[in-house]
Amino acid sequence: MIPMPKNLPQPQLTRNTEIVLQKRYLRKDLEGNIQETPRDLFWRVASAIAGQEANYKRSSRKAEELARDFYDLMTSWKFLPNSPTLMNAGTDLGQLSACFVLPVGDSIEEIFDAVKHAAMIHKSGGGTGFSFSRLRPGKSRVGSTGGVASGPVSFLRIFNTATEQIKQGGTRRGANMGILRVDHPDILEFIRAKEKEGEFNNFNLSVGLTEAFMLAVEKDEGYDLLMPNTGEVKDRLRARDVFDLLVQKAWQSGDPGIVFLDRINRDNPTPKQGEIESTNPCGEQPLLPYEACNLGSINLALFHVPGHSDEADRAEKGIDWQELRRVIHLSVRFLDNVIDASRFPLERIERTVRANRKIGLGVMGFADLLYELGLPYDSEQGIALAERVMGFIQEEGHKASAMLAKERGAFPAHAESVYAGLKKGPYRNATVTTIAPTGTLSIIAGCSSGVEPLFALCFTRNILDGERLVEVNRHFEEALAEAGIAGHEIMESVLATGSIQGMDFLPAKLREVFVTAMDIAPIWHLRMQAAFQRHTDNAVSKTVNLPNTATEQDIYDIYWAAYQEGCKGVTVYRDGCKSVQVLATGEGQKKLDGDAAPAPRYVSSVRKRPDTVQGFTQKVQTGLGAMYLTVNEVDGEPFEVFATIGKSGRSITAKAEAIGRLVSLALRSGVHVRDVVGQIKGIGGEHPVFRGKGLLLSIPDAIAWVLEKRYLQNERAVGDVEALEGRRCPECGEALVFQEGCLICTACGFSRCG
């Protein structure tokens, strides 16, 4: 490790950055005690990556000087690498890549090898993608044993269960992508795989669409389902029926998404090594079997040059292109060095990675840049800015890769790649650009995530256990001040919705520029994704957000537009779809299919109270006095609670009684105790008190403490899964949002996908 300079400055941290680094990135001992400072972390990463320069005698940079440049690059928040690099660079683990794809062959040995290899990758902090298209369909005959094949969905369940047991990098479960070709005989079962909420909770699912299928949809023709092991025709389906089912399931739950396999493989830089069958968990990184990629993102918000009011040249003169060029070249060198510094979990993965040397340089802070420039996200100017910025990054990124090739040589598989014989290049890296999710990284950098619009202009962030802080987008605050508007007077309304679109008293220009994800028509989400895709080697992680009122036709139009606009895939998410989905079988399914009138909106299912119940009473000391909580049970499960504190007639007594009645109503209506705890745990009050190693913040928090201690001690892992299914963050309890193809908590930085 390169010695740390004595004058190395401390990184300037916001409180949010400090909390996220402490919770997720700073090294800890076996007891969980933090063993490094933020400065230590960033120097550890900078020195480990810069140290790889010693491998190249013709390098134009000295390792010691480069380490300082890398340190400044990261601590200025202009660039950050993917999480495994921040966590593991300079450590014994040394696994620095985020994205992996593993093959799933059509034999028991190959299937369970893939399960084992996925577990190794998850343990080291990576996410995995799989194609299950090689597996024979269910009920087909297995020649070697005379048995019957289980089919892809059956084995998908095994992969999901295995993932449940492995925590990613020792901190969270791994994430997966599962893909099945649309011409596989089990495609209908795969499309319906997530009809029941909670099924395959560790997987994003996507259907691999072919251009032959899309042409059949357009012409309203049938298409063949093919046996993967023989290529023979197994069945034939009407393409539009399958496409309509895809749309219907995406409307109901957001799953499965779609990827365009032929388009992905047209951009495969090394086709002689085989077809690309799958992507990483969020869909932005198509990879060959046994291939990995490391990613990093440039914070576009930090390249704004203020003072240009003329809208005609604001985008051009309002960006420091020279500094952006410097950062692009330095970031490409950083990511190429990461390949050399990384220790891969499988020797075969290492061979593939070092042969192709794929990297994925992307962006974050794009929505902030639009705010700074005064350009609406959903506008032709916004689309043009995306094209201009990403086109510049693509061009300069490839120039940087070509310069590295002169120093270090082209990637070893270059001679057999699509670049062989072309005037451009040779390149050091088979791919250079990717638009990846940046949920946690963008919190560290203090910017908007990836190329997504902001989800809310104002929200509540969980910064410490039980302590919450109202956070307002700083560009919005500045714009209000410039307009002479007192921000504090409208902030409560903004906090309630996250948006200002209903506030007609605000200037129209302000409302045009400061749009959020749910303010933007779905087609503009899609057009923005397509604009970035046109200048990206790999793919773009982006969610097309739709309001709850969106129709299946809306999703049909988005899917078709994604195909026409040149996207490599698309993920849609209709607001609230998970929580309102009704599931049924038999006659109930006919109702869902429209053969009967819709069910009533509200259905009472409160269980009657037995004449005799048994329970217990526990005394809990709160900041407002001693509370006596009585919990009565039926069949060993909590059925009703009574909370008593203080003397009758006091306001606090009435509040405690009301909370007890509402909790009882939830329990008697079939709500699981873990969901009750998830709702009321952590609610703050004005008089918190210490209890054991933690704080009891309020009466509802004290009730949650009793219920959790009594009923949930052995259900921690299950509780995490249930929290995710309920769209609550399993770490802080705040609402999760769906963006960049993943569930993300904007309050504490939790990300379902790494």
N, C-alpha and C positions, 0 to 999 in steps of 0.2 A: 504494500500500500504506500502511495506517495505521501510523504509527511505533510501535515497540514501547515500552511504558512502561518506565521505568528500574527500577522495583521489581517487575517481572514475575517471579513465583517460578518456579524450575525445577520441572518435573514430577517427581514421585517415581516412580522406575522400579524395577521388579524386574529381575533379571538377564535373565529371559526376554524381558521387554518391550524392554529395551535391545538385545538381540541381534536380535530381529525387526525393530525399527525400523531398525537399521543395515543389515540385509540387504535389506530390501524397500522402505522408505519414505523414508529420508533421501536428499536430492538428492546426486548424484555428478557429478564432471566426466567428461570423455571417457576419462580413464585409470582411472576407477572409484574415485577418491578422494572420501571423504565431504566435502560442502561445507556442511552445516548440522548444528546440534545438535537434539536432540528439542524443546527450547524453541523454536528457530527454526521447526521444522516446524509445530508446533501454532499458533504465532502467524501463520505464513504462511497457514495454512488459515483461522484465525479472522478475520484482517483481510480476506482476500479475500472471504469470504462475508458478513461484516458490512458491508463496503463497498458492498454492493448496496442498503442502506437509502437511499442518496442518490438512488435512482431514484424514491422515493416521498415526495412533499411532505407527505402526511398521516400519515407514519409516527410511531408513538408512541415510537420509540427513536432515540437518537443513535448513529451508526456507531461512534464511539470507545468508548462505554460498552458497546455490544453486542459489540464485538470481544473485550473483556475477559470478558464473560459467556460467550461461545462458547469462549474459551480455557479458562476455569475448568470449563466443562461437559465438555470433552474430557479435560483433564488430571486431573480428578477421577475419570475413567473411568466416569462416569454415562451418557455417550452418546458414540458414535463413528459417523461417517458411513462409507459404503462406501469400499473401498480406492481407486478412482480419484479420489475427492475428496481423500483424504489425500495421494495421490501427486502430483496435478496442480493442485490449487487454488493460485492465485498464480503459476503457471508459464506459459511460452509455449504449452505444449500445451493446457492449460485444459479438457480433456475430463473431466467429473466424474461421468458416469453409468456404472452397471455393467451395465444391462440394455437390450437392444435386440431388436426383432423386425423382420425383413425379409421381404417377400413374394418368392415364387418363381413367376414367371409361366410360362405354357406356350409359351414360344418360346426359341430359342437366345439371342436378344439379352437377354431378361429373366432367363434363368438365369445368364448370365455377368455381367450387371450385379449380380446378387445376390452372386455370388462376389467381385467387385471391391469391393462395398460392405462385405461382411463382412471382407475383408482390411483395409480402412481402419479399421473399428471395432476389430478385434483389435489393430491396431497402436497404437491410442490407449488400450487398456486395457479395452475392454468385451467382453462376451460376447453371443452372438447366438442367436436362436431362429428357426426356419423351419418353415413348413408346406409339405410337398411334395404336398399334396392336389390342387393345380390341374393337376399334370402328367398327361398322358395315360399310360395303362399301357403297359408294354413290349409290343412287337410290334404295336401299333395303327398304322394308316396315317396318315402326315402328308400332308395334302392339298396343301400348297404345293409339296412336292418329290417326292411319290410315294414317299418313303422310309418307314422304320419307326421308331417312337419307341423310345427306350432304356428309358424308365420311371423312376420316382422313385429306386429303389435304385441304379441306375446313376449318376444324377447326384449322389446323396448321396455316392458314393465320390469324385467330383470335388471337392465341397465339403470333404470330410475331408482329401484330399491337399493342397488349397490351404491349409487351416488349419495343416497340418504345417510349412509353410514360414514362417509369420508368428508371431513371438513377441509375446505380449500385453504391451503397454506396454514392449517391449524386454526383458522378463524371462522370460516363459513363453508357451507356445502358448495360443491362445484356446480357449474352450470353447463348445460349441454344443448346442442342442436341435433334434432333428429329429422332426416330428410327421406322421403320416399318418392320415387319417380311416379308421375301421373299414369304411366302405362303399366304399373305393377298390378297384378290381379287383386291384391288386397287393398287397393287405394281407397275404396269407400270406407272400409273399417278404419284405416289410418286417418282419414279426414274427420271421422266421428270420434276419434280417440279421446278427445277432451270434453265430450258432452257432459260428463259428470265432473263438477268442480272438485279439484284436489287430485284428480288423476294426472299422472306424469308431471308432478309439480316441479321436478328438477329439469324439465325439458322445454325448450322452445321447439315447436314443430313447424316444418315448412314442406309444402308439396313442390317437387321439382317438375316444372312445366317445360314442355318441349315446344318448338315452333310448329311441329306437325299437329300437336294438340290444339294450339292457339288458332291455327288455320282451320281446323275442324270445327272449333267453336264459331269462328267467323262465318263459315259456310253452312253451319248447322248440319254437320255430318257426324257419322260415327267414327270411332277410332279403336284400334286393337289394344287389348291387354296381353302382354307377352310374358311367357315363363322366363324368369331371369336365367335359369340354368341351361335352357335349350333354345330360347328365342322363338319357340312355337307360339301360335296364337291360342290363348286360353279362353278369351271371351271378347265381347265387343260392346262398347257403351256409347250412348249419345253424348258427345262432348259437352254440349250446353247443359245437360243435366248434371254432369260432374262439376262444371264451372259454377253453376247455380248453387250446388251443395257447398262448394268452397266458400262462396259469398255468404250463404246462410250461416255457416258455422263461424265465420269471421265476425259477422254481425252479432252473433250470440255471445261470443267469448273472446274474440281477437285471435283465436287459433283455429286452424293453422295459417301461417303466412304463406307466401309463394316466392319461389326463386326461378329465374329463367336459365335453365341449365345450358341451352345451346349458346346463349349470349355470353354466359360466363366462360364457356370453353373456347369461344372465338377470341377471347382476350387472354387465354391461357398462354403464357410466354414460353412454356416448355412442353408442348403437346406430345413430344416423343416419349416423355416420362409417363404418359397416361392421361386419362380424363380426370377432370375435377368433378367430384361427386357430391361434395358437401362444403359447408362453411363453418366458421366458428359460431359460438352461441348466439351472437347478435346479428349475424348475417353479413357483416361488412368485409369478411376476410375469406374468400374462396381459397381452398388449399388442396393440394394433392394428398392422397393417403400417406400417412407418416410424415407430414410436413407441419412446420410451426412458423410463426411470424411474431416479431416484436414491433410494438407500435409506440407512437409518441404524437403529441399534439402541440401546435403553436397557438398561443393566445392572441387572437387577432385584435382584441380590444386595446392592447398596449401599443398598437402601431398607428393610432389615430393622431393626426396633426390638427389641432384646433385652429379656428379662426378663418375658415373658408365658408362663407355664407352663400356664395353663388352656387345654386343647385346644379348648374350645368357642368361644373368642374370639381364639385365637392368630393366626389368619390375618388377622382384621380389625384387631386392635390391634398386631399384630406387623409392620405395614407403615406407613411414613411416607407416607400418602396425600397430604398437603399438599405435601411435597417432590416426590413423583412427579408431581403436577399441574403444578408449576412447571417441571419438566424436560420434560414432554410439550409444553407450550406453547412453550418455548424451542426444543425440537428441531424442531417443526413450522415455526417461523419460519426456523430454520437450513436445513431441507431446501427450503423454498420459495425462499429466497435462492440456493440452489445452482443452481436452474433458470436464474436470471438470470446467474449467474457462469459457467455452462458454455458451452464452445464445442463445437458438435456437428459430427460428421464429414460430415454431409450437410445441405444446406439444407432438404430436404423433411422430414427428421427434426426439425430445429429448429422448423419450422412446426407440426408435429403436437404436439410436446412443449409448446410455448408456448400452444397452443390449449387443451390439457387440463390441463396442469400437475400431472400425477400425481406423488405422492410415496409412499414406502413406509416408514413408521415401524414398527419391530418391536422385538424384545427379545432379550436374551441373559442368561445367568446364572440361568435359571429353576430348573435342577436345584440350584444352590447355595442359592437361596431356600427350596426345599423342605427341604434339609438343615438350614438355619438354623432353620426353623420346626418341624422334627421331624415332617414329613409325608411319607409314602411316595409316590413317583411313581405307583406302580400301586395307587391307592386312590381311593375316592370323594372323600376330602378333597383329594387332589392334583388331581383333575379339577375340583372346585369352586373351588379356588384359581386354576386356569388361567382358568376362566370369569370369576371376579371381577376378576382383574388385567387380562386382555385386554379385558373389557367396559369397565373404567374407562379404559384407554388409548384404546379406540375412541371412547368418548363424549367424553373431554377432547380428543382429537385433532381430532375434528370441530368442537368448540367453538372450538379454536384456529384452525382453517381458516376458520370463519365470522367470527371477529374480524379475521383478515387480510383477508378480503373487504371488510369495512367500511373498512379503511385503503387497500386497493389495488385493490379491485374483484374480482368473481368471475372464475373462469377464463373466457377468451373464448368457449368453446363452451358455457357454462352454459345459455344460452337454448334450445339444442337438445338438452340433456341430460335424463336422467330426473329431475333435481332441479327442472326448470322448473315453476313453478306449485305446488310443494310448500311447506308452511309452514317446514320445516327448511331451513337455509341462508339465502341463497346461500353457496356455499363457494368458497374460493380454489383448491381442488384437487379434481379429479375423483375421485381416490382418496387416502386418507391412510395406511392401514395395510397392512403386508406383513410376514410372518415369513420373514426371509431367512437364508441361511447366514452364520455369523459365525466360521468356523474360525480365521483369522488375527487378526481383531479381538478375539476372546475371549482369545487368548493375550496380546495387548497389555493388555487390561483385567483379566486374571487371573481369569477366570470361566469357567463352563461355557458350551458353545456353543449358541446359539439356544434352542430349547425341547427340545433333546435331553437325555436322561439322560446322566450321565457314562459314558464308555466304560470307564474303569478308575479305581479309587480310588487306585491307586499304579502308576506307570510310570516308565520311563527316558526322560529327555529329553536330546536332543543339544543342547548349548549352545555348544560350540566344536568345531572340527575334532578329532575323536578323543576329546573330553572329554564324558563323560556324567554326568548327575546324576539320582539317584533322587528323584522328586517325588511327594509325598503330598498328597491333597486336604486343605486346612487344616481344613475343617469336620469331616472324619473324624478328624483328629488331635485336635482339641479334644474331640470326643465320646468318644474313647478315654480322654483324660486325665480327663474328668469322671466316667467310669465306673471310674477307678482302674486302667486297663489299660495296661501298658507297651507302647507302640506298636512299639518297635524289636524286640520279641520275636516279633511276628506279621507284621512287614512283609515279610519274605522270602517268606512264603507268599502274602501279598496280591500281591506283585510278580509271582509266577508266574502268577496267574490274573486279577488285577485285581479280584477279588470276595471277599466274606467269607461268601457264602451257605453254604458247606460247613463253616463253623467253628461247630459247635454249642455250643462252650464260651463263645461271646460272647453277651451278652444278646439276647433275641429282638427287643426294640424296636430295638436297634442294627441288627440284620440286616434288619428291616422297612424302616427309613428309608434306610439306605445301600445301595440297590440300584443296579446299573449296567445298561447297555443290554441285555446278554445275560441278565441275571437276570429281566427283565420279560417277561411273556407278551405275544405279538404283539398281542393284542386291546387291551391297555392302551396300547401305542404308538399304535394307531389311534384309540382313544377320546381320547387326549390331543391328537392332531392335530385331531380333529373339534371338541374344546372350543375350541381357539384359532381354528379356522376360522369358528366361529359369530360371532366378534367381529372379523373381519378383512375389509377391503374386497377385497383381492386374494387371495392364497393363502398356504399354509404350506409351507415347506421342511422336510421331516421324513422320516426313513427308518424304516420298520418293520423292525427287526432280528429275524431268526429264527435259531435254532440250526441247526447243520449237519444235525441229525436231523429238521428240519421236513419235512413231506410236502407234496405238491402240493395236497392238500385244505386244509392250513393256509393256503396262499396264496390258494386259491379263496375261503375264508371271509373273509380279510382284504379281498380285492377287493370282495366283495359287501357287507361291512360298510362299506367306504369309500363305496360308492354309497348305502347306506341312511342313513348318518350325516351325509351332506351335504358330504363332502370334495370338493374340486375336482380331485383327482388323488391318486395314491398311488405310492410307490416302496418296494419290498421288497428286502431283501438277506439271503440265507441265508449264514451264516458259512461261509467256505471254499469257496463254490460254484465260484469261478473256477478254483481250483487242482485240483479233483477232476473237473472236467468232462471226459468222454471224447467225442471227436468221430469220426464215421465216416460213410461213404457206402455205398450199396449194401447188401450183406449185413450189414456192420457196423452200419448204421443200423437194420436190423431187430432186431438185438440190443438196441440202445438203446430201441427201441419195445416191448420185452418179449416178442418172439417166440422168444427163446432164453435159455439160462441166462446169468447174469452172468459176465463174464470174471474170471479169477483176480485177486486183489488186487495181487499182486506179480508182475511179469514181468521176467525178466533179459534185458538187451539190451547187455551189455558186449562191446565189440568185441575180437576177438582181436588180440594183438600180432604185427605182422609180424616176420619174422626179422631184417630190417635196417631201422633208422630213422636219421634224421639230425636233428641239433638243435644247440643252443648251450649254453654254460655262462657264467653271469654272476656276478661277485663283487659282493655287496651288503653294505655295512657296516651292521650292526644294533647296537642297544644291548647285545647279548649276544655280540658278536664278529662276525667276517666269515662270511657265509653264502655258500656256493657253490650256485647254483640251476641245475640242468640241465633244459632243456626239450627234449624230443624231439617231432618233428612228423611228421604223415602228411598228405600233400597240402597242405602249407603251413599246416596248422592244428595247434595244440598237442594232443598225444596223451597225454603223461605228463610228470610233473615229479619231480625228485629234489632234496630239500633237505638239505644237509649243513652242520653247524655244530659246531665243537668236536671233541673226541676221542670215540671210541666208548666207550660205557658211561655217559656223562653223561646226566642226565635231559633236558636241553635238546636233545641230539642225538636222543633217542628221540621227543621231541615234534615236532621238525622232520621226521623221517622219517614220522611218523604223518600230519602235515598233507599232506606230499607224496603219500602213498599215497591219501588221501581225495580230494585234488584230481585225481589221476590217474584214480581210479575214476569221478569225475563226468565228466571229459572223455571217457573211453572209453565212457561210457554215453550220450553224445550231448548232455550239458549244454553249452550255448554258453559260451565263455570269458567273455563279458560277464556272464553270470549267476554264474559262479564268482567273478569279481572283485567283483560286487555283494555277495556273501555274506561275503567275507573282508576286503574293504577297510575300513579304519577301525577294526578291532579293536584295542583299546588294550593296552598292556603297561607294565611298570614302568620300562623304560629306553628311552624314545623318543630318536631322534637326528635331526638335521637332514639333509635331502637336497634340494639345490637350494633351491626356494622353500617347501618343505613339510617335514613330519615323517614319518619312518617310525616307526610306533608299536610294531611288534611283528614277529615272524616272519611270521604270515599277512598282515599289512599289507605287508611287504616283497615277498612272493610276488605279491600283487595288483599292486603297483607295477610289477614286471617284466612281468607279463602284460599289464597295461593299456598300458604304454609300447610294447610290441612289437606288440600285435594290435588295439588299440582307439583309436589316435590319430585315425582318420578316422571314428569311429562315435559321436561324442558324442551327437548328436541321436537316433540310433537307440537308443542305450543308455538314454536317458531314457524312450523309449516302452516299451522292454522292461521297464524297472524298474517302470513303471506297470502293465503287464500282469501282472507278477509280484507285484503288490501290495506293492512296496517303494518307499519314497520315493526319487525320483531325485536328491534333493539331499543327504540324510543317510543313506540306507540303512535307516532304521527302518521298521517295519511301518505300512502305511496302513490306516486304518479307513474304513468307509463310513457316513457319517451326513449328514443334511441333503441327501440326494440327490447326494452328491459324495464323492470320495476325498480324505481329509484326513490329514495327518501331524500327530499330536499332539506329536511330538518337536521339530520345527523350525518348524512353521507353514505348510509347503507345502500348497497347496490346488489340486486339479485344476481347480476351477471359478472361481477368482478370489477 
